[in-house]
Amino acid sequence: MATDMKLLYDTISMLRHHIESDTAITIDAEDADEWMKDMIKLLHMYNITASRKMTLLGCYVLLRLAVRKHRELALHDNAALTRSILEGDYLFGLYYRFGIQRKEWKLLYHLAPFYKKMQISLHEDKPLQPMLTELREELHTYLEKHCA
């Protein structure tokens, strides 16, 4: 359990350094939910370096946060709507920059079809849970293919 929290805290600390200070975006370990804890357990099943685990978890966290931000669209509040869209887009962009900087090209390539499918699902107002389940499964498939 201690190594799980260390991985989470180290990853969030690393991500905070990538988020530009003029944004109001925050990432907190307290926001970790069962999905993140499950992903940490999954990562620990593979013989990959701690740095790579942080990178993969970081990409996962950025995608999860971006999806949440897009989901928070408040149709009756134009300022909140605009901010939520821009923050979600920023997090998606950061996900790509982060993955490239950390040399996870195969992961970005693997998740590209999922990302587009997810955007279509968001546009069609489909439920969030199936998308998050599919994201976890896509990462599991990636780990099996490239890390087992």
C-alpha positions as CSV (number, residue, x, y, z in Angstrom):
1,M,0.0,0.0,0.0
2,A,2.9,2.4,0.8
3,T,4.4,1.8,-2.6
4,D,1.0,2.5,-4.2
5,M,0.8,5.9,-2.5
6,K,4.4,6.7,-3.3
7,L,3.8,6.0,-7.0
8,L,0.7,8.1,-6.9
9,Y,2.4,11.0,-5.0
10,D,5.5,10.9,-7.2
11,T,3.4,10.9,-10.4
12,I,1.2,13.8,-9.3
13,S,4.3,15.7,-8.3
14,M,5.8,15.1,-11.7
15,L,2.6,16.1,-13.4
16,R,2.4,19.4,-11.5
17,H,5.7,20.4,-12.9
18,H,4.2,20.0,-16.4
19,I,1.1,22.1,-15.8
20,E,1.8,25.8,-16.6
21,S,1.5,28.0,-13.6
22,D,-1.0,30.4,-15.3
23,T,-3.6,27.7,-15.5
24,A,-6.0,27.1,-12.5
25,I,-5.7,23.3,-13.0
26,T,-4.8,21.3,-9.9
27,I,-4.1,17.7,-9.4
28,D,-4.4,16.3,-6.0
29,A,-3.6,12.8,-4.6
30,E,-6.8,13.1,-2.6
31,D,-8.7,12.9,-5.9
32,A,-7.5,9.4,-6.3
33,D,-10.4,7.1,-6.7
34,E,-10.8,3.4,-7.1
35,W,-10.0,3.7,-10.9
36,M,-6.6,5.1,-10.1
37,K,-5.9,2.7,-7.3
38,D,-6.9,-0.1,-9.7
39,M,-4.5,1.2,-12.4
40,I,-1.7,1.4,-9.8
41,K,-2.2,-2.3,-8.9
42,L,-2.2,-3.1,-12.6
43,L,1.1,-1.3,-13.2
44,H,2.7,-3.1,-10.3
45,M,1.9,-6.4,-12.0
46,Y,4.5,-5.7,-14.7
47,N,8.2,-5.7,-14.5
48,I,8.7,-2.1,-15.6
49,T,10.8,0.7,-14.1
50,A,9.3,3.1,-11.6
51,S,9.9,5.9,-14.0
52,R,7.9,4.1,-16.7
53,K,5.1,3.3,-14.2
54,M,5.0,7.1,-13.4
55,T,4.7,7.9,-17.0
56,L,2.0,5.4,-17.7
57,L,0.1,6.4,-14.6
58,G,0.6,10.1,-15.5
59,C,-0.9,9.6,-19.0
60,Y,-3.8,7.8,-17.4
61,V,-4.4,10.5,-14.8
62,L,-4.3,13.2,-17.5
63,L,-6.8,11.4,-19.7
64,R,-9.1,10.8,-16.7
65,L,-8.9,14.5,-15.7
66,A,-9.5,15.7,-19.3
67,V,-12.6,13.5,-19.6
68,R,-13.9,14.8,-16.3
69,K,-13.3,18.4,-17.3
70,H,-15.2,17.9,-20.6
71,R,-18.0,16.2,-18.7
72,E,-18.3,19.1,-16.3
73,L,-19.8,21.3,-19.0
74,A,-22.4,23.6,-17.4
75,L,-24.8,24.5,-20.2
76,H,-26.4,27.3,-18.2
77,D,-23.1,29.0,-17.3
78,N,-21.2,30.2,-20.4
79,A,-18.1,31.2,-18.4
80,A,-18.0,27.8,-16.7
81,L,-18.7,26.0,-20.0
82,T,-15.8,27.8,-21.7
83,R,-13.4,27.2,-18.8
84,S,-14.3,23.5,-18.6
85,I,-13.8,23.1,-22.4
86,L,-10.5,24.9,-22.3
87,E,-9.2,23.0,-19.3
88,G,-10.2,19.7,-20.8
89,D,-8.5,20.5,-24.1
90,Y,-5.4,21.7,-22.2
91,L,-5.2,18.4,-20.3
92,F,-5.6,16.4,-23.5
93,G,-2.8,18.4,-25.1
94,L,-0.7,17.9,-22.0
95,Y,-1.3,14.2,-22.2
96,Y,0.3,14.1,-25.6
97,R,3.2,16.4,-24.7
98,F,3.8,14.4,-21.6
99,G,3.7,11.0,-23.4
100,I,6.1,12.3,-26.1
101,Q,8.5,13.9,-23.6
102,R,8.6,10.6,-21.6
103,K,9.1,8.6,-24.9
104,E,5.9,6.6,-24.7
105,W,5.2,6.8,-28.4
106,K,3.8,3.3,-28.5
107,L,1.3,4.1,-25.8
108,L,0.2,7.3,-27.6
109,Y,-0.2,5.3,-30.8
110,H,-2.1,2.5,-29.1
111,L,-4.5,4.9,-27.4
112,A,-5.1,7.2,-30.4
113,P,-8.2,5.2,-31.7
114,F,-9.6,5.1,-28.2
115,Y,-9.1,8.8,-27.8
116,K,-11.1,9.6,-31.0
117,K,-13.8,7.1,-30.0
118,M,-14.0,8.7,-26.6
119,Q,-14.4,12.2,-28.1
120,I,-17.3,11.0,-30.2
121,S,-18.9,9.3,-27.2
122,L,-18.5,12.6,-25.2
123,H,-20.1,14.5,-28.1
124,E,-23.0,12.0,-28.1
125,D,-23.4,12.4,-24.3
126,K,-22.8,8.7,-23.7
127,P,-22.3,7.5,-20.1
128,L,-18.8,8.1,-18.6
129,Q,-18.3,4.8,-16.8
130,P,-18.1,2.6,-20.0
131,M,-15.4,4.9,-21.4
132,L,-13.4,4.8,-18.2
133,T,-13.7,1.0,-18.2
134,E,-12.5,0.9,-21.8
135,L,-9.6,3.2,-21.0
136,R,-8.4,0.8,-18.3
137,E,-8.8,-2.2,-20.6
138,E,-6.9,-0.4,-23.4
139,L,-4.0,0.3,-20.9
140,H,-4.1,-3.3,-19.8
141,T,-4.0,-4.5,-23.4
142,Y,-1.0,-2.2,-24.0
143,L,0.8,-3.5,-20.9
144,E,0.2,-7.1,-22.0
145,K,1.5,-6.4,-25.5
146,H,4.5,-4.2,-24.6
147,C,5.5,-4.9,-21.0
148,A,4.8,-8.6,-20.2
